[in-house]
């Protein structure tokens, strides 16, 4: 009996020693402005800054690869990216061999187009490029800002059929069958890249991190103290400085993505024209100020937040029923806030 008691005391002592020897990790932060034309913030808990910096360099290298592949405005030496896919030769697109990362993202984008009834459509590039040019001109020269003529937008909309995006996964090629068609993956590429980075981190055993790429937030594991991460949903009314966030969430291994009218926009005669274009009206959507989606996958969250922004509330609620782990918060033009059925389970006080 004494030997058993002594053995138990030794075991307890060893457990206490192990607990005392557990290294407390520090919190580190890394900022960059190199990917997807936005700010990337990586926050993580590590035993040393050297380990954190090493992990960040690997994460950013991966984001850089996706940024170059999904870029529709610039080409890069030795890379057949989406800008190259959009180009024409003698008035026709050319079938290009591309990286698997492009194939897989475009296949997922086509799936999301179908499930959202076209409210998230990467084939809208012909329309979105017009709005992009007018928005850039309006930002650079506000006094001469105008909106695109509707007839020009309607003509461009004739070239947005997702079925003209031909993907050959076996031969790893992409081809746009409509010569006037362009891809614009702004509604999904960033979230897709963030999700792939998070998947890679999990495979490498990198936990206790938060990735924030232009508001696409992906939580990987818990904080070092064992608690979940606290994430604020930005108030789309940027003039309300007393309440910069409208809701706070506690999350672990989840993503938060918001689509809103309050960041990328320009004004014409005092009216704001933002970057989320309704595929039906071909004008910036006016149903909401913002829509936030909480779900496991940042890729899904990115696609859904755009689609929900372009749908009315009732349609959006019906769409969410197709996804078991996705919840949403809508902010209406008058400031009213509505949640999906289980959204509140993530919410906490200030």
N, C-alpha and C positions, 0 to 999 in steps of 0.2 A: 504493500500500500504506500509506504514511504517512497519507494522507487518510482511509482506511478505519479505521485504528487510532485516529486522532484523533476520528472520528465515534463510534466505539464508546466511547471514553473519555467523550465528552460525554453519550451516552445513559446510561452507568452513573452518571455524576455526577447527572444529572437524576433518575434512579430513586432514588438515595440521598437527594437533597434532598426528593423527594416523600415518601419513607418517614419522614424526620426531621420533616417538617411535618405528619404525620398527628396530629390532635388526639386526645389521650387522653381518653376520656369518664370521668366520675365516676359513682359508684353512689349512687342516691337511693332513698328509701323513703317511701311515703304510706300512712297508716292512716285508715280510716273505719269507722263502724258504722251505715250508712244503708241498706244493701241486703240483702234476704233475711234480715233479722233475725240477722245475723252479722257478724263482722269481715272487712273487705276490706283486703288488703295488696297494694300494687302496688310492685314493685321494678324499677328500670330503670337503664340506663346512658345518660347524655346529656352533651352538651357543657356544659350549664348547668342550674341548678335551674329557671330560667324556662322552658326548653324542656320539662323533665320535668313541671313543674307544669301547663303548658298541655296536655300530652298526658293527664295524669291527670284533669284536669277534663273532657276530652272522653270519656275512658273511663268515668268515673263518671256522666256525664250519660246515656250509653248504658245502663249498668247500672241507673240509676234508672228509665229508661223501661221496661225489662223487669221490674224489681221491681214497679212499679205495675200493669203489664198482667197479671202472673201472680199477684198478691196475691189470696188467697181470704178474707182476714179484713177488708179495708178497701176502700172505694170512693174514687175521686178524681174531682173535678169534671171533666166533659167526657171521661171515660175509661170505656168499656165494658170492664171487666176481668173476670177470672174470678170475683171476688166477685159481680159483677152477674149473670154467667151462672148462678151457683148460686142466686140468689134466686128466689123464687116469687111470683106474683101470683094471688090467689084459688085457691091450692093447686096452681098449674101453673107450670112454667117458661115463660119467654118467649123466643122466637127473637130473638137479638140480632145486630146487625151489629158486628163486631169488627175490630181491627187485624190485618193480615197476619201479624204476629209471633205472635199467638195461634193463628191458623189453622195456620201452618206447624209450630209446636211441638206442637199437639194431633195433627196428622196424623202427625208423627214418633212421638209417644207411642203412638198406636194401632199403628203398625208394630212398635214395641218390645214392646208387649203381646203381639202375635201371636208374635213370634220367641222370646219368653221364656216362652211358654205361660201367660201371665197372672201371672207372678211379678213383673212391674212393671206395675201397673194404676192409671192416674190416675182411674179410676172408683170407687176405693175410699173416696171421701170420706165416705160415710155411716158407715163403720166407723171410719175414722181420726179423724173429728171427735169420736166418743165417747171414744176413747183420749186425744185431745188434751185434752178437758175434764177427764177423770179425772187425767191427768198434771199439768195446771196446778193443780188442786185439791190434789193430793198434794204438789206442790212448795211451794205456799203454806201448806199446813197439814198437815205430815207426820204429826201425831198422829192425824188422821182419814183418812189415805190409804187408799183401797180400789181394787179393780180392777173393771172393768165386768162386770155379770152376763152370762154366756155367751148366755142367751136374747135379751138386748138386742142383742148383737153379731150373732147369727145372723139376727135380723129385719132388721138393717141390711144384712147381706150379701146379702139378696135384691134389693138395689138397686144392684148393682155391675157390671152387664152393660155392657161397653165398647160394644156395638152400640147402646146407647141414647144414646150420644154422637153426635149428628148434625152433621156438618160439611159445609157447602156452600161450597166454595172459590171457586166462580164468583161467588156473591152475597155472599161473605165473612160468612157467618152461622154461629152455633153454637147448638144447641138440645139440651136434655136431655129425652128423651122420657119418662123415668120421673120423676114428680113428687117421689119420695123420694131421687132420686139427687143426689150432690154430687161435684164434682171436687176432687181434691187432687193437685197436681203437684209435691209436695215431693221426689219421687224423680227428677225430670228437669229441672225449670225452672231451677234454679240452674246446673247444668252446661250447659244449652242456652244460657242468657244469657252465660255465660263464653265459650263457644265462639264465639258471634256477636261478642262484643267482640274476641276474638283474630283472627277473620276480618277485622274492620274494621281492626284495627291493621296486619295484613299488607298490606291494600289501600293503607293510608296510608304504608307504608314504615317503620312503627315497629317496630324490632327490638331484641333484647337486653332483653326484659322478662319478668317473672314475675307472673302474676295469681294471687292466692290468695283465693278468696271462700269463707270458712268451710270450708277444707280441700279445696275443688275447685281444684286447681292446674293452671294452663295455662301452659306455657313458650312464648314467642314469640321464636324465634331464639337465637343463642348469646350468651354474655357478651361484654363488650367485648374481653377478652383472647383471644377465639377459642375458649375452652373451653366445654364443655357445663355446664349448671346441675346442682348437686348438691342432691338433694331427699331428705329423710328421711321414712320411713314411721313414723308414730307408734305407739308401743307401747300396745296397748289395756289393758295392765296398768298403770294410772296410779300404782300404789303402788311400781313399780320405778323409783325415781328415778335409779338408776345407769345404766339403759338406756332413755332416753326414746324412742329410735328402734330399731326392729328390723331395718331395712335401709336402705341408702343407694343412691340411683339417680343415674346421670348421663344427663341428658336434653336434647334439643333439639327444639323444635316438637312437643312431646308433652304429654299431660295425665296427671295422677295423681288418682284419686278413691277415697276410702275410705268405706265404710259400716261403722259399728261400734256396739256396745252401751254405750259408755263415756262418752258425752257427754250426750245428751238422754234422761234417764231419771228415774224416781222409785222409791222403795222402799215395799213393803208387807210388814210382818212380816219384815223383814230380807232380802227378795228384791227384786232389781232388775227393773224393767219398763221397757224402752227403747222407742224410737219406731218401730222397723222391724217392721211387723206382717205375719206370714205369712198370705197370703190363704186358705190351707187351714185352718189352726187358728184364725185370727182372734186369735192371741196373739203377743206378741213372739217373733221367731225365736230358736231356741236352738242352731242348728247350729254357729255360729261366734261368736268375739269380734269379729272384723272381717274384711272382705274388701276388698282394694285392687285396683283395675284400672288398668293402664297402657295407653294407646292414643292415637291421634292426636286424636280428638274428645272434648272434655269432656262433650258431650251424651251420647255413647255410653257413656263411662266412668261417668257418673252413673247412667244407666239400668241398665247391667250390674252395677254394684256392689250395687245394691238387689236385683236379680233373683238374683244369685249368693248373696247372703246368705240368701235364702229357699229356696234349693235345696240338696240334699245335694251333697257334693263331686263324686261321679261325674256327676251331672246337670250340674253347673257346668262340668266339663271338656268334656263333650259340647257344651254351649252355646257355649263359646269357640271350638270348631272351626269355627263359622259365621263367625267374624270373624278375618281374616288378621292384623290388626295389634294385636289385643287380647290382653294377658297378665294374669294375676291371681296374687295371693298370698292364701292363706287362713290365718287364725289360729284354731285350734280352742279350745274351752273349757278344755282341759288345757294350753294353751300351745304345742301342736305347730304347726309351720308347714309348709305345703305350697305349692309353686309350680306354675304351669302350665309347659309344656315349655320355652318360650323366655324365661321371665321373667328368668332369671339373666343374660341378656345385657345387661341394664340395670344390674346391681348392681355396686357397688364396695365397697372396705373403708371403715372409719370414717375 
